[in-house]
Amino acid sequence: MKVYFVGVIRSDVKPAAVLSKAVDVSSFSFFQRTSIQDFLTFFASTVAERTRPGQRQGVDENNYTAYVYNRSDGLAGAVVTDSEYPSRVALSLAGKILDEFSTKYTRDIWTSSQSLPFPLLDKLLVDYQTPSQADTIMNVQQELDETKVVLHKTIESVLERGERLDNLVEKSNMLSDQSKMFYKTAKKTNSCCSIM
């Protein structure tokens, strides 16, 4: 999973104007990087321009997906990822970019500028390369999945121990016949509630 582009785009003008961006094309060959960067910028700005105000969407093109959140004020947050990247995390990142940008720059500033420095984009680009670390909900889901695996292993080990306990009860000379009968009856009574 990879994030290639994050940016803030002014979507209320034609053509849409990229106000600030951060790009990671390090996974491409040196000679392709400029072309790929131009493609990512074009792709993100085109999707932002064609996304209605107030709408969020993802558009696939080959192995890339552009996620855009176009606010009704004319600003759009854009994230371009590979096709495996989780859409919820990418759209959450687009919203976060817009919130942070709006905190730093007022509408008067970004409507009168063609490009604005926004170094937070570089940090977000790095932080969101691993979606489970950057996104708290995905992190919680991953922890739940890991806990579920441990729980299943624990239940399996208890069942194995229970089966071995049956064998020990049968073989035991120390238990009276009455104790063995009590154990078997209790086991039958509790067997109605099996754990899956």
C-alpha positions as CSV (number, residue, x, y, z in Angstrom):
1,M,0.0,0.0,0.0
2,K,1.4,3.4,-1.0
3,V,0.4,7.0,-1.0
4,Y,1.9,8.9,-3.9
5,F,0.3,12.3,-3.8
6,V,-1.4,14.5,-1.2
7,G,-2.6,18.0,-2.0
8,V,-4.9,21.0,-1.5
9,I,-6.7,22.0,-4.7
10,R,-8.8,25.0,-5.5
11,S,-11.7,23.4,-7.2
12,D,-13.9,26.5,-7.8
13,V,-11.9,27.7,-10.8
14,K,-11.4,26.1,-14.2
15,P,-8.9,24.5,-14.5
16,A,-8.6,23.5,-10.9
17,A,-5.5,25.0,-9.3
18,V,-3.1,23.0,-7.0
19,L,-2.4,25.3,-4.0
20,S,0.0,22.9,-2.2
21,K,1.1,19.4,-2.7
22,A,3.6,16.7,-1.6
23,V,4.6,13.8,-3.9
24,D,6.5,10.6,-3.3
25,V,7.7,9.1,-6.5
26,S,10.8,7.4,-5.0
27,S,9.5,3.9,-6.0
28,F,9.8,4.8,-9.7
29,S,13.0,5.0,-11.8
30,F,14.8,8.3,-11.8
31,F,13.9,9.0,-15.4
32,Q,10.2,8.4,-14.9
33,R,9.8,10.6,-11.7
34,T,9.0,13.9,-13.4
35,S,6.5,12.3,-15.8
36,I,4.8,10.4,-12.9
37,Q,4.7,13.5,-10.8
38,D,3.0,15.5,-13.6
39,F,0.5,12.6,-14.1
40,L,-0.4,12.5,-10.4
41,T,-0.9,16.2,-10.2
42,F,-3.1,16.2,-13.4
43,F,-5.0,13.2,-12.1
44,A,-5.7,14.7,-8.7
45,S,-6.7,18.1,-10.1
46,T,-9.0,16.7,-12.8
47,V,-10.8,14.5,-10.2
48,A,-11.1,17.5,-7.8
49,E,-12.5,19.7,-10.6
50,R,-15.1,17.1,-11.5
51,T,-16.2,16.3,-8.0
52,R,-19.3,18.2,-7.0
53,P,-19.1,20.5,-3.9
54,G,-19.7,18.6,-0.7
55,Q,-19.0,15.2,-2.2
56,R,-16.3,12.6,-1.6
57,Q,-15.3,10.1,-4.2
58,G,-12.5,7.8,-5.4
59,V,-11.7,7.4,-9.1
60,D,-9.6,4.5,-10.3
61,E,-7.1,4.8,-13.2
62,N,-4.9,1.8,-14.0
63,N,-3.2,1.0,-10.6
64,Y,-3.9,4.4,-9.1
65,T,-6.9,5.7,-7.2
66,A,-7.5,9.4,-6.6
67,Y,-9.6,10.2,-3.5
68,V,-11.1,13.7,-3.3
69,Y,-13.1,15.5,-0.8
70,N,-14.5,18.7,-2.4
71,R,-15.8,21.1,0.2
72,S,-18.5,23.6,-0.6
73,D,-16.1,26.5,0.0
74,G,-14.1,25.7,-3.2
75,L,-11.3,23.7,-1.5
76,A,-10.6,20.1,-2.3
77,G,-8.3,17.7,-0.5
78,A,-6.8,15.1,-2.8
79,V,-4.9,11.8,-2.1
80,V,-3.6,9.5,-4.9
81,T,-2.7,6.0,-3.8
82,D,-2.2,2.6,-5.2
83,S,-5.4,0.5,-5.7
84,E,-4.8,-1.5,-2.5
85,Y,-4.9,1.5,-0.1
86,P,-8.1,1.5,2.1
87,S,-10.6,4.1,0.9
88,R,-11.8,5.1,4.3
89,V,-8.3,6.0,5.4
90,A,-7.6,8.0,2.2
91,L,-10.8,10.0,2.4
92,S,-10.1,10.6,6.1
93,L,-6.7,11.9,5.2
94,A,-8.2,14.2,2.5
95,G,-10.5,15.7,5.2
96,K,-7.7,16.1,7.6
97,I,-5.6,18.0,5.0
98,L,-8.5,20.4,4.4
99,D,-9.0,21.0,8.1
100,E,-5.3,21.7,8.7
101,F,-5.1,23.9,5.6
102,S,-8.1,26.0,6.6
103,T,-6.7,26.5,10.1
104,K,-3.4,27.9,8.6
105,Y,-4.9,29.9,5.7
106,T,-8.0,32.0,5.5
107,R,-10.2,32.1,2.4
108,D,-8.9,35.6,1.5
109,I,-5.3,34.2,1.4
110,W,-5.9,31.1,-0.7
111,T,-8.2,32.8,-3.2
112,S,-5.6,35.4,-3.9
113,S,-2.7,33.0,-4.2
114,Q,-1.6,30.4,-6.8
115,S,0.7,28.4,-4.5
116,L,1.1,28.3,-0.8
117,P,3.7,26.5,1.4
118,F,2.2,23.8,3.5
119,P,5.0,21.6,5.0
120,L,2.5,19.5,7.0
121,L,1.7,17.7,3.7
122,D,5.2,16.2,3.6
123,K,4.7,14.8,7.2
124,L,1.3,13.4,6.4
125,L,2.6,11.8,3.2
126,V,5.2,9.9,5.3
127,D,2.8,9.1,8.2
128,Y,0.1,7.7,6.1
129,Q,2.3,5.2,4.2
130,T,1.3,2.7,6.8
131,P,-2.5,3.2,7.1
132,S,-2.9,1.1,10.3
133,Q,-0.4,3.2,12.2
134,A,-1.8,6.5,11.0
135,D,-5.5,5.8,11.3
136,T,-6.9,5.0,14.8
137,I,-9.9,3.1,13.7
138,M,-7.9,0.9,11.4
139,N,-5.4,0.4,14.3
140,V,-8.2,-0.6,16.7
141,Q,-9.6,-3.0,14.0
142,Q,-6.1,-4.6,13.6
143,E,-5.8,-5.0,17.4
144,L,-9.3,-6.6,17.5
145,D,-8.3,-9.1,14.7
146,E,-5.2,-10.0,16.6
147,T,-7.2,-10.5,19.9
148,K,-9.7,-12.7,18.0
149,V,-6.9,-14.9,16.8
150,V,-5.5,-15.2,20.3
151,L,-8.9,-16.0,21.7
152,H,-9.5,-18.7,19.1
153,K,-6.1,-20.3,20.0
154,T,-7.0,-20.1,23.7
155,I,-10.4,-21.8,23.1
156,E,-8.7,-24.5,21.0
157,S,-6.1,-25.1,23.8
158,V,-8.9,-25.3,26.4
159,L,-10.8,-27.8,24.2
160,E,-7.7,-29.9,23.9
161,R,-7.1,-29.7,27.6
162,G,-10.7,-30.8,28.2
163,E,-10.3,-33.8,25.9
164,R,-7.2,-34.8,27.8
165,L,-9.0,-34.3,31.1
166,D,-11.6,-36.8,29.9
167,N,-8.9,-39.4,29.4
168,L,-7.3,-38.7,32.7
169,V,-10.7,-39.1,34.5
170,E,-11.3,-42.4,32.8
171,K,-7.8,-43.7,33.7
172,S,-7.7,-42.4,37.2
173,N,-7.7,-45.0,40.0
174,M,-7.9,-42.2,42.6
175,L,-11.4,-41.1,41.7
176,S,-14.4,-43.1,42.9
177,D,-17.0,-44.3,40.5
178,Q,-19.4,-41.7,42.0
179,S,-16.9,-38.9,41.2
180,K,-16.5,-40.2,37.6
181,M,-20.3,-40.3,37.2
182,F,-20.5,-36.7,38.6
183,Y,-17.9,-35.5,36.1
184,K,-19.6,-37.2,33.1
185,T,-23.1,-35.8,34.2
186,A,-21.7,-32.3,34.6
187,K,-20.0,-32.5,31.2
188,K,-23.3,-33.6,29.5
189,T,-25.2,-30.8,31.2
190,N,-22.7,-28.2,30.1
191,S,-22.4,-29.6,26.6
192,C,-25.6,-27.8,25.5
193,C,-23.7,-24.6,25.3
194,S,-20.8,-25.2,22.9
195,I,-18.4,-22.4,22.0
196,M,-17.7,-21.8,18.3
